[in-house]
Amino acid sequence: MKPAQIPHTHEYPIVAIDAAGASSSIRLLQTLERNTRDLLTPSTIFAGSGPGALLALYMANKPPQTSYRTHLDDCVSFFNQIETFYRPSPVNIARGFIGCRSAFTNRKLQSFLEEVFGAETMLRDLPGSVVVMYFNLIGKMELVLANNLREESDLRSNDNDNIRVVDAALSCVATPLVRPLWRGKMDGSLNASNPSVAAITALIDARTKGNYDVFQTQSLLNQTVLLSLGVDLKKLRPKSINYFFQKKDLNWGWLPWMLYPFHPFLFLDAFLQADTQRTDYNSRSLLGPCHYFRLAYQIDSHGYIADILKQAVLPPCLQNKRIDAAINKWVSEPSNSNTRYSPTYEDTETWLSTMW
């Protein structure tokens, strides 16, 4: 396949990686980089939430002498290792079932992250640009957009880049019930699994230096282009569930919403999909349909939670084989709209070659 020529017509290219489907997203980005000419450049801003934040931090940590293709290969290996820290043992299952403690601890994950990034490396020390998000629960509960987008000439105090990379990483994956809170910080994907709006907001704040002039902001948005990678819920399963939704008054309590036998955690799936669509709509409205592109793996199963649980117990080799097969089909059938990824490869390549 002849690599597509990428024009790089915009000053601020952003790659935003959802919390859901991070393993699929990084392999998708790896494929796009292989099939294009220099998709990623030193000016690329990487944004992520939840596990996607770990990928964003790793991508921003690229050594200057390493190509992005090589670094993406390393990033896939990095995330394969991260996934081993989410494989439940009988002890993890027991802890999660009893409910008094989080299912996992942070000891092994923290040690691994310190080995990869360095125990004292700060966000401002990373060679590339990055935006990650988490909640600070100490005092007034607030969403923190940790980033290193400020220019050196900006003398304003910025606590958002005076953060250890390891602290930011562990804060971003501190999902209640799954992992412990990290020093009063909690997973920001509970606010937005799709970090696109967070990345746009952090960029505007950094470049306007807090002076939100409407003309300067509009000029900045005109120079921004964003590729959003993640997972979307294609349709609710099973089809029989539509029978209930067609009723005039669906008088359900928490039991059927959470434990409907053919679609457990239905309420959470509806909440997550609504959040993803809200962020998608807001990002598209801010940047315009030409400057924002959403590329997502389509879940056609029993929802996000069921898919996450299935991935947790599926052997890594089988899970990665399934993802690779879906990506290969998407690339080999460029105009086929019935693959696991949407939009088609043809539409994706066209957008990248004209807008990115």
N, C-alpha and C positions, 0 to 999 in steps of 0.2 A: 504494500500500500504506500502510495506517494505521500510523504508528510505534508500536511497543510501549512501554508505560510501564515504566520500570525503577525498582524500589522502593528500591534501595541500602540494604538492611537490614543490611549487614555493614560493620564498620569498616575492614577490610583487604582490599579487592579486588585480586587479582593477575592480571595477564595474562602468561603465560609463553610464549615463542616459541622453538620448536626451532631447532637449527642447520639441519636438513634442511627444505627447502620454505619458506624464509623469504619468498621472493617471493610465494608463494601465501598465506602466513599474513597478511602485511600487507594484501593486497588483501581478504582475508576479514574482517579487523578493520575495514577501511574500509567494507565493505558493511554489517556489523553496526551500526556507528556511524550510518550513514545511515538505517538502517531502525529505529532505536530512538531513544528520547528520552534523551539524555545517558548513554550507556553508560559513557563514560570521564569521570572527575572528577579534580580535583587530588589526591585521596587514593589514586588508582590506583597500584599498584606494578608497574613493568614489569621483567620478567626475561627474559634471553636467553642463549643459548650459541652459539658460532660466529658465522655471519652474523646469526643472530637477536639476538645481543648488540648489533650495530650498530643494529638497529631499536629495541631497548630504550633504548639511550643517546639516540637521536634523539628518541624519544617523550618521554623525561624532560627533554628540552631545550626544551619548548614555551614560547614567550613568553607571559606572563600575559594579554596582550590578544588572543591568537589562540585561536579555538575549536578543539576537538579535530577537528572535521570538516575544517577547513582545514589543520590540522597533519598529519592523516593523508594528505591529498592531497599535501602537501609531502614527507611521509615516503616515499610511493610514488615520487615523482620522485627523492628522495635515493637510494633503493635501486636504481632504474633506472641511476643513475650508478655506484653501487657495482658493479653487475653488469658494467659495461664493463671494470672492472679484472680481471675473471676471464675475459674473452674471449681464448682462446689465439691468439697469432700463431705463425707458423712458428718464431720464435726460442723462444717458450715451449714449444712442442711438442718442439723439439730438446733444450732444457734438461731437460725432464721425461723424455725418452726416454734420454738419455745417463746421467742419474741422479747426476751429480756435484754438481749444484746444484739448488735448488728451482726449480720451473717458473716462478714469478713473483718479482719483487722488490717491495719496499715503497715505493719512492721516490714514484711517482705517487699511490698510495693514501694515504700519509702526508701529502702536500701537500694533497690534497683534504680529508682529515679535519681538518687544522689550519685550513683555510679555513672549514669548516662549524662546528666547535666552538670554535675559538680555540686557539692553540698552548699557552697556559698555563692553560686552564680545568681546574679540579679537579672530581672527582666531587661533592664537597660543595657546589660552586657551582651545580650543576644545579637548576632549579626543581622538578622532579619527582623521585619516588623510583625507584631502579633497583638491580637486582642482576645482575651479570654474573660469569662464572666463567672461570678459566684456571689452568694449572699453573705454579708457580714451580720451575724446575729447578736453581736455584742453591742449593748446600748440600743440605739435606734436601728431597727432592721433596714438594711439598704442593699441595693444591688451594686456590686463593684465591677467596673469594667477595667480590669488590669491590663495595661498595655504599655508599649514603649514607643508611641507615635510622636511624642513631643520632640521638637527640634532642639538642638543643643543651644541655639540662641534664645530659646524660651526660658527666661529666668524665673518663671512662676514655680512655686513649690508643687511637686507632683508626687504624691504618695503612691500613685497607681503604677509607677515603674520602679519604686524603691521596695520591691518585693522579691524574695527569693523565688526562683523558678520552681523549685520543689514545693514550696508553700503554695504557690498558685496552682500547681498541678494537683496536689492533694486536696485543695479546697474545691476544685472543679469537679472532682469525682466523689465528694463526700455526700453521697445520696443516702437520705434517711432509710433505715432498715437494712441497707446493703453494706455501707461502710460508715465508720465513725465520723462525726464532725471533726474538722481539722482546725484547732485553735479558734473555735467559734465561727467557722466558715462552713457554708453548705453549698452543694451543687447548684449552679445557676441555671441549669437546664430545666429546673422546675418552674422557672419563669418563662424561658423561651428555649425550646430544644433547637430551634433554628437561630443561629447567632447573627443573622444578616443585619438586622436593625441595630443591634449592639455595636457591630463593626462600623456602620455608617455614623452612628452617634459619636463614637470615640474618635473617629477621623475628623468630624466637624469640630468637635471640642478642641482637638490638638491643633488643627490648622487655623482656626479662627481665634485661637488663644482666649477662648471664653467670651469673645465679643461677637454675639450672634447677629452679625449684619446680614440682612436678607440677601443682598446682592452678592456678597462674598460667599455666603452659603450656597446660593444657586450656582455660582461659578464653580464651586468645589464639587457639587453634585454632577455638574456637566462633565467633569473630568474623572468621574468615578464609574467603574464598571465592576459588576459583582457576579461571580459564579457560585451558586449555592448547591451544595451536595448533601444528600440525606436520604430519608425514607418517607414515603407517603403511603397512607392506607387507601388502597384502590377501591375496595368495597367491603361492606360488612358481611361476615360469614357466620352461620350458614344463611342461605337465602330465606329460610323459614322465619328468620328474625324479622323480616319485613312485614310479616303477618301482624306482629304485635305493633309495629310502628305505624301501621295504617289505621289503627284504632283511633277514634276521636279523643279519648282520654286514656292515656297509658298510666294507670295508677300503680306504679312500681315503687317499692321501698328499696332500702339498701341491699337486701338479699338478692333479688333478681338482677339488679344493676351490677353487682359485684361478683355474683356466683352463678350467673346463668350458665348451665352446664355445657352448652355448645359454643359459648363465647364468654369465658371468664374475664372479669375486670373490664366489662364493656364500658362502664362509666369513665374509667381512666383512659381507655382508647379514644372515646369521644372527646375528652378533654384535651388529650395530646394532639389529635388531628385538628381540632379547632384552633389550638395554639399555633400549630405549624401553618395553617392556612391564613391566620391573622398576620403572622410575620411575613409570609409570602406576599400578601396583599399590600401591607405597609411598605415593604421594600420596593415592590414594583411601582407603587404610587410615588415614592420619593425619587427613584432613579429613572422611572419611565420603562416601558416594556422592552426597549432596545438595549438598555444598560443593565438590565437584571435578567438572569437566566437561571431557572431552577431545574436541576437534573437529579432525579430521584429514583431509587429502587422502589418498585411498586409491590407492597405487601398484599397478596390476595389470599389471606388465610384468616385465622381467628384473632387478628389484631396484633398491636405492638407488643403487649405484655406476653402473649402466648409465643410470639416469635422470639422475644428475648430469652424466655425460659427454654425454648427449643434449642437456641444457639448455645446456651449455657451447658447443656448436657450433650450436645452433638460433638463428636470428636473433632478437633481443629482441622485435621486433614480433610474430612468430609465437608465441613462447613466452608473452607476455603475453595475446595473443588467445586462446590455448588455455586459460589460467587463467581469464580473464574469462568465457569461454563456459561453463566448468564451474561457476563461481559463479552465473552467471545461471540455469543450469538448476536448480541446487540451490535457489535462491530461488523460481523460478517454479513448481517442482513440490515444494511444501513437505512433502508426505507421502511422496514417492518415496524409497525406501531404496536405490535402485539408481543413484544419482548418484555422482560422484567424491568427495563429502564425506560423512562419517559422524560423528555421527548426522544425521538429517534436519533441515531448516530449521525445521520445525514443533516438533520436540523441543528444538532449540536456543533458539528464541524462548520456548518455555514455561519452560525452565530459567532463562533470563535474566530473564523477567518475574516469576518467583516467588522466585528465590534470590539473584540478583545485587544 
